[in-house]
Amino acid sequence: MSIEIDQLSFTYSTSDTKVLDNISLSIPQGAFFGLVGPSGCGKTTLARCLNGLIPHFHPGTLEGSVKVHGLDTQEHPAHELAQKVGLVFQNPENQLIAPTVERELAFGPENLGVPRNEIRHRVETLIQQIHLEDIRDKAPYELSGGEQQRVAIAAVLALQPDILVLDEPTANLDPLSAFEVLELLAQLNRDMRLTILLIEHRLELVLPHIQELVVLAEGRILTKGPPSQVINKPTVAKVGVAVPPIIQLLKRIKHPNIRAATDLSVDQAVKTILQELRK
């Protein structure tokens, strides 16, 4: 397994309330998982547990265990875990510090002492793979939000992690940029077999790509499983997870061959509806 979380609970040192309460979750290598839940349910805290920011930088009481590729996050330092788990934050500006995109991609490997020739190879490979050729010499502050998020993802990938955790990477993006970022993640999952855990609220863009959807509520796993099963459970909507409009539409259509399924993109769903209604 890429990620093994066993009976994980965590309470920040400034609070008496558990933010995470008895979380157990296994994510296999190469899987694409989605993580959703209402604000304050513990999604970001869980992400921080996966790369060692908790407990090494955010103090508190941690019970249970988190292992990434067999490494216990309590026993290994954050800089070592960063080479296993890459974390991309909601606001890419918080991660971009170098004067140019090219230097941004080189920054992480340089600080880990990666040989110069290997750094050049990684940077050139990622610039082509993430399609950053036209902006490689630009400063991050000159870029659009979508471009900044692609650079943030590429900078994390320069450390060559096996696992990518993203905390609402499209929250500040327009719909087209959000679509492009999520399509990029799906491509990385397919082509590089990256294990991806994506915290995201734009489910209409996410559901066609993920294999399993995990719903958090009040620090606990409310439910998890195939997206088509999870998203249609009444309890999911009740805790504040926004069901995509296309799923709501499919539920309301009274037709024997049309049902609420989430293995369809919006385009595929519309095509299916039109085909069935024309019969």
Salt bridges, closest charged atoms under 4 A:
ASP21 OD1 - LYS18 NZ 4.00
ASP21 OD2 - ARG220 NE 3.18
GLU63 OE2 - LYS18 NZ 3.89
GLU80 OE2 - HIS76 ND1 3.19
GLU102 OE2 - ARG136 NH2 2.34
GLU110 OE2 - ARG103 NH1 3.09
GLU118 OE2 - ARG122 NE 2.98
GLU124 OE2 - ARG136 NH2 2.49
ASP162 OD2 - HIS69 NE2 3.57
GLU168 OE1 - HIS201 ND1 3.37
GLU183 OE2 - HIS209 NE2 3.13
GLU200 OE2 - HIS201 ND1 3.43
GLU276 OE2 - LYS279 NZ 3.17
